[in-house]
Amino acid sequence: MRSKAIASAIAALWTAAAIASTAGAATLTGCTLTGASGGITITCTGGAVGPTGPTGSVGSQGVTGATGPKGATGDSTGSTTPSGSTGGTGPTGTTGSTGNTGETGPTEGPMGGTGTTGITGSSFYVSPFGSDSNPGTILAPWQTVGHVNSTSVGAGSTVYFQGGSTYSGTLEGKSGVTFSSYGVQALPTYGSSSDAPILAAEVASGSSVTNATFSNLKFSGIFANNRPTETGITLDHITTEGVSSYAAIGTVGDRFHLLHSRIHNVAQNGIYVGSRPEWIPVEDVIEGNEISDTGTSGGAPGNHVHGIYCNCRNSTISHNRIEDWGPSNGISQRYGNDTLEYNRIVGTNSESEAIAFFAYDEVKSTSRWRHNEILGTVGVAFWVPCTNPGNSGQTVTTQESFVVEYNTLAHGLNKGSECTQGTVTYANNTEL
C-alpha cells in the first residue's frame, strides 16, 4: 500500500509539473516527500534568487539583403500577386548630339549720317578718294556717280556715299536699292546750286524703277522720278537748299513717299507731285517735312508757286511744317479723296491761300482737311473755286466734297470761294 501511495504522489507531481510547463518553463527545487499510509505530502522550498546576470551586448547590425527580383504581375482576374521589391535605377542615358548652328543673321543696317558701321555683302561705298576700278568696299570704294549708275547693283543692296563730300552728275535710282551716307561728316551733297539733278529718273527707255530708297543725303534739287512707270520711290531725311529750278523735289508716280526731309530756299515750289492727262499719281505720302522760303524768284499769285503742289489722288499730306511759301498756296490740291491733316502752315503773304483746291477732273469724291494749324498772315484759309482750266487745258467744274474740321485758325475761318457741286462741311474749328 505504501508503495502505491508513493507512486500516486509522484504521478500527481508530474501532472502538476506538466500543467505548469504549459504556462511557461517550470522548475521544482528543494522538494521532500513525507507521510505514511494516510497520504504523502510533497513540500518544496524555492532556492534563493540568484543575482541578475549582466546585460548582453547589442548584436551587430545584420547585412542588408540583396534586392529581390521583381515579382511577376498577377493576372487580371486571379488573386493579387505580392509586389516585387523595387528594382535598381537604370543607367543614365547618353547625351544627345548638339544640333546644327543656325545661320548668322545679317550684320548690316541702314547707316545714318552720324555713324559708321562695318558692312559687308550687298553693300557698296563711294568716296571722292576712291577709284571706279575698286570693288566698292568700305576700304576700297568707288569714286563717281556715273560708275554707280552703270554698275549692276541687285535689289536689297545699299550704296553708301561718304559724308562731307560733293558729287556731280545724275544719280539714277535702281529698283529695290537704297542710297544713303556713311561717316561722321556732313551729309554728302549732289549737284550745284543752279542745277537740279534728276534722281531715280531717266534710266533706259521703257524700263522702270520701283521701291528705291534715298536717305540721309543732300541734293541741290531732286526729280524723284520722271515717268509714271516708276513707283514706290521713298525719300527719307533728304536735305535740299538753294534750288533755282521749278521744284526742290518733284515726282510723277504712284506710292511716292517723302518723309522727314528739309527743303529751304527754293525758286518756285517746295514739293511738286506732278501728273499728266493720262496718269494721276495715287497713294502718295508727304509726311513730317519742313518746307520754308519757297517762291524766292517772286511771281504773282496763281503762278504755281506753292509750298506743296499735289496733283495726286487717294493721298495723304500730314505733319508738315510750311513757312513763308511765296505768293500762291501753302498746300495746293488738284485731285480728290486726299487727306490734309496735322500740318502747320505759317503765312507771310496777305494775298496767299493756306489750303486751296483746283479741280483737274470732275470725279466726285470727298477730301478731308482737318487738325491743321493756319497761323501768321494769309489772305484766305480755305479756297475752293467753281472752275479751273484743268490739267488738259479744258475748263473743269468742281465736283469734290470737303470735310473741314478741327482746324486752328489765327485770323478766323476766313473762307474763300466755296463754289462746288459737292458739299463743304465745317465742324469744330477753332478761331483764335
Disulfide bonds with the S-S distance in Angstrom:
Cys31-Cys44 1.86
Cys310-Cys312 1.78
Cys386-Cys419 1.72
